């Protein structure tokens, strides 16, 4: 008996529809623009259909039925592992299945402290056994390096197509300043790149429309503000003092004076002690504000939101000098003579 051509056409059409349907539900994310991760838990003993139901409920997949059928057909159903996962609507079902099957669960929490620089962060991750300092710097770029100069070191990864706030950052400096301080949930298979993306998303989330408006109104770039904030973060502790120091340094800059701040010297040398010698103030470096006029080449730390706000909201004052006393208080002076007297009193 001859099978009508129409039957073949119907079968092919049906197969094409199923293929398209499957492609859409497995390989296209629910929300491609949303890469903000959420914690998703797979309970111990939970079946793959229940997992699919919960994923759909959390708006992480398009269809529980398609997800369930795919893991059954591909043999992944028995491989899905329990635990807490970081998943995002910007991930497709295929990527989510790979994460659940590989057991890429949240392993621990890592706190990036305000004022830490890239070396500090890289050291912490290497100490915790996630990735090496070299792997981290291969993504962020190496601290203090001016990539306009000849170097064999890996160049910083360019994320400006993903994060608009990076578009005014020069490509010849690292991502110093943009790894936002916070406590991060880190998965078992965390890589330097996945963490950096997470930290950059966090930076963008804290750069509110109000802050962006103030930055634009002042005619500054985000990069300039981050460079200011990174220096202020290392110089003083509380918000009011940070605002005063921001205003004081801005006044020096406008008067054509050198900024003469110690924190950039600490950044470019080995060691993390804060007493700066006269010899060190003569170090040739685009970060040394005792030698150069204007801001250092780039940020010297990763500032918190308070320091970023202080950089955007400087407070005018009659002061021209300041120092940090041994107890942490900031001592401001109007004249150089007052400053010398304060040094003799508070730093002896």
C-alpha positions in Angstrom: 0.0 0.0 0.0 1.4 3.3 -1.1 1.7 6.0 1.7 0.4 9.3 0.5 3.0 12.1 0.1 0.8 14.3 2.3 1.5 11.9 5.3 5.3 12.4 4.9 4.8 16.1 4.8 2.7 16.0 7.9 5.3 13.9 9.7 8.1 16.3 8.6 6.1 19.3 9.6 5.4 17.8 13.0 9.0 16.9 13.5 10.1 20.4 12.6 7.6 21.9 15.1 8.8 19.6 17.8 12.5 20.5 17.0 11.7 24.2 17.1 9.7 23.8 20.3 12.5 21.8 22.0 15.1 24.3 20.9 13.2 27.2 22.3 12.5 25.6 25.6 15.9 24.1 26.1 18.4 26.5 24.5 16.7 29.9 24.8 16.7 31.5 28.3 13.6 32.8 29.9 15.1 36.3 30.2 18.4 36.8 28.3 19.0 40.2 29.8 18.7 39.0 33.4 22.0 37.6 34.6 21.4 38.3 38.3 21.7 35.0 40.1 19.3 33.7 42.7 19.7 30.8 45.1 17.8 27.7 43.9 17.7 24.6 46.2 17.3 21.0 45.0 16.2 19.0 48.1 17.7 15.6 48.9 15.6 12.9 47.4 13.7 15.3 45.1 12.7 13.8 41.7 13.6 15.4 38.3 10.0 16.3 37.6 9.6 18.1 41.0 12.9 19.9 40.2 11.5 20.9 36.8 8.3 22.1 38.5 10.3 24.3 41.0 12.5 25.7 38.2 9.5 26.8 36.2 7.9 28.3 39.4 11.1 30.3 40.0 10.9 31.5 36.4 14.3 29.9 35.5 13.0 27.6 32.7 10.2 28.0 30.1 8.6 24.6 30.5 8.7 21.9 33.2 7.5 19.3 30.7 10.2 20.1 28.1 12.9 20.1 30.9 11.7 16.8 32.3 11.5 15.1 28.8 15.0 16.4 27.9 16.7 15.0 31.1 14.9 11.7 30.6 15.9 11.3 26.9 19.5 12.5 27.5 20.0 10.3 30.6 20.5 13.3 32.9 17.5 12.6 35.2 19.5 10.4 37.6 22.5 12.8 37.7 20.8 15.9 39.1 22.3 16.5 42.5 20.8 18.2 45.6 22.1 21.4 47.1 22.0 25.2 46.7 22.8 26.6 43.3 23.3 30.0 41.8 21.0 30.2 38.8 19.8 33.1 36.7 16.9 33.7 34.2 19.6 34.5 31.7 20.8 30.9 31.7 19.1 28.5 29.3 17.8 25.1 30.5 20.7 23.2 29.0 23.2 25.3 31.1 21.0 24.8 34.2 20.9 21.0 33.6 24.7 20.9 33.3 25.1 22.8 36.6 22.6 20.5 38.4 24.3 17.4 36.9 27.8 18.5 37.8 26.9 19.4 41.4 28.0 23.1 40.9 26.5 24.0 44.3 27.3 27.0 46.5 30.4 25.9 48.3 31.0 28.8 50.7 30.7 32.5 51.3 33.7 34.9 50.6 33.7 38.4 51.8 35.6 41.1 49.8 36.4 43.8 52.2 36.1 47.5 51.3 39.5 48.8 50.3 40.9 45.4 49.2 42.9 45.6 46.0 43.1 43.0 43.3 46.1 41.3 45.0 44.1 40.9 48.2 41.2 39.4 46.4 43.3 37.1 44.3 45.2 35.9 47.4 41.9 35.1 49.2 40.5 33.0 46.4 43.8 31.2 45.9 44.0 30.5 49.7 40.4 29.1 49.6 41.4 26.8 46.7 39.2 28.2 43.9 41.7 29.7 41.4 45.2 31.1 41.3 46.3 34.7 41.3 47.5 34.3 37.8 44.1 33.0 36.6 42.4 36.0 38.3 44.8 38.5 36.9 44.3 37.0 33.4 40.7 38.2 33.6 41.1 41.5 35.6 44.5 42.5 34.4 47.5 42.9 36.7 47.5 45.7 39.3 49.7 48.8 38.7 50.5 47.7 35.1 50.2 50.3 32.4 49.3 48.2 29.3 50.4 51.0 27.0 53.9 50.0 27.9 55.4 46.8 26.4 54.5 43.8 28.5 54.0 40.1 28.0 51.4 40.0 30.8 47.8 39.1 29.8 45.6 42.2 29.1 42.5 42.8 31.1 39.3 41.3 29.7 37.1 43.9 28.1 33.6 43.6 29.7 32.4 47.0 28.4 30.0 45.4 25.9 28.2 43.9 28.9 28.5 46.6 31.5 27.9 50.2 30.4 29.7 51.7 33.4 33.0 50.3 32.0 32.8 52.1 28.7 34.8 55.2 30.0 37.4 53.0 31.6 40.7 52.9 29.6 41.6 49.5 28.2 45.2 49.9 29.3 44.5 49.5 33.1 43.1 46.6 35.1 39.6 46.2 36.6 40.9 47.6 39.9 38.1 49.6 41.5 35.2 47.7 40.0 35.2 44.4 42.0 32.5 45.6 44.4 33.1 44.8 48.1 30.4 42.4 49.4 29.9 38.9 50.7 29.6 36.5 47.7 28.1 33.1 47.4 30.7 31.1 45.6 29.9 27.8 43.8 32.1 24.6 43.7 33.1 25.2 40.1 33.7 29.0 40.4 36.1 30.4 38.0 37.8 33.8 37.9 35.6 34.9 35.1 32.3 33.9 36.7 33.2 35.6 39.9 34.4 38.8 38.2 31.1 38.9 36.2 29.2 38.5 39.5 31.2 41.3 41.1 30.7 43.6 38.1 26.9 43.0 38.2 27.0 44.0 41.9 28.9 47.2 41.1 26.3 48.1 38.5 23.4 47.4 40.8 24.9 49.8 43.4 25.5 52.6 40.9 22.0 54.0 41.3 20.4 56.4 38.8 20.8 59.1 41.5 24.6 58.6 41.6 24.8 58.4 37.8 22.9 61.7 37.6 25.2 63.4 40.0 28.3 62.1 38.2 27.0 63.4 34.9 25.9 66.7 36.4 29.5 67.3 37.6 31.0 66.5 34.2 33.0 63.6 35.6 33.4 60.1 34.2 32.6 57.0 36.3 36.2 56.1 36.0 37.3 59.3 37.6 34.9 58.9 40.4 36.0 55.3 41.1 39.7 56.5 41.0 38.8 59.2 43.6 36.8 56.8 45.7 39.5 54.1 45.7 42.0 56.6 47.1 39.6 58.1 49.7 38.7 54.5 50.8 42.3 53.9 51.8 42.9 57.4 53.3 40.1 57.8 55.9 37.4 55.8 57.7 34.1 57.5 58.3 31.8 59.0 55.7 32.0 62.6 56.9 35.8 62.6 56.9 35.7 61.0 53.5 33.6 63.9 52.2 36.0 66.4 53.7 39.0 64.7 52.2 37.3 64.5 48.8 36.7 68.3 49.0 40.2 69.0 50.2 41.9 67.0 47.4 39.6 68.4 44.8 40.6 71.9 46.0 44.3 70.9 45.7 43.7 69.7 42.2 41.9 72.9 41.1 44.8 75.0 42.5 47.3 73.0 40.5 48.9 71.4 43.5 50.0 67.7 43.7 47.7 65.6 45.7 50.5 64.1 47.8 48.6 61.1 49.2 50.3 58.1 50.8 47.9 55.4 49.8 49.0 55.2 46.1 52.6 54.6 47.2 51.4 51.7 49.5 49.6 50.3 46.4 52.7 50.3 44.1 55.2 48.8 46.5 55.5 45.5 48.2 54.1 45.3 51.7 50.9 46.7 53.2 52.3 48.9 56.0 51.3 52.5 55.8 54.3 54.5 57.0 55.7 56.1 53.8 59.4 57.2 53.7 60.8 60.3 52.0 62.6 58.0 49.5 59.4 56.2 48.6 57.7 59.5 47.7 60.3 59.8 44.9 59.3 56.5 43.2 58.8 57.0 39.5 55.2 55.8 38.8 52.0 57.1 37.2 50.4 56.3 40.6 52.7 58.4 42.7 50.8 61.6 43.5 53.9 63.0 45.2 55.5 63.1 41.7 52.7 63.6 39.3 50.0 66.2 39.0 46.4 65.1 39.1 44.9 61.7 39.8 46.9 58.4 39.8 46.7 56.4 36.6 43.7 54.4 38.0 42.0 53.1 41.1 44.2 51.8 43.9 41.6 49.7 45.6 38.0 48.5 45.3 35.9 51.1 47.2 32.6 50.6 48.9 29.5 52.6 48.1 30.2 55.0 51.0 33.5 56.1 49.4 31.9 56.3 46.0 29.2 58.6 47.4 31.8 60.7 49.2 33.7 61.1 45.9 30.5 62.4 44.3 29.4 64.5 47.2 32.6 66.3 48.4 32.3 68.9 51.2 34.1 72.2 51.0 36.1 73.3 54.0 38.9 75.7 55.0 41.4 72.8 55.3 44.3 72.0 53.0 46.0 69.2 55.0 45.0 66.1 56.9 46.5 63.1 58.6 45.3 59.9 60.1 46.2 59.6 63.8 47.2 56.2 65.1 43.8 55.6 66.6 42.1 56.2 63.3 40.9 59.7 63.8 41.4 62.2 60.9 43.1 65.4 61.9 42.6 68.4 59.5 44.7 71.5 59.3 44.3 74.9 57.6 48.0 75.6 57.1 51.2 73.7 56.6 52.5 74.9 60.0 49.4 73.5 61.7 49.9 70.2 59.8 53.5 69.9 61.0 52.3 70.5 64.6 49.6 67.9 64.2 52.2 65.4 62.8 54.5 66.0 65.8 51.5 65.5 68.2 49.7 62.6 66.7 52.3 60.6 64.8 55.2 60.7 67.3 
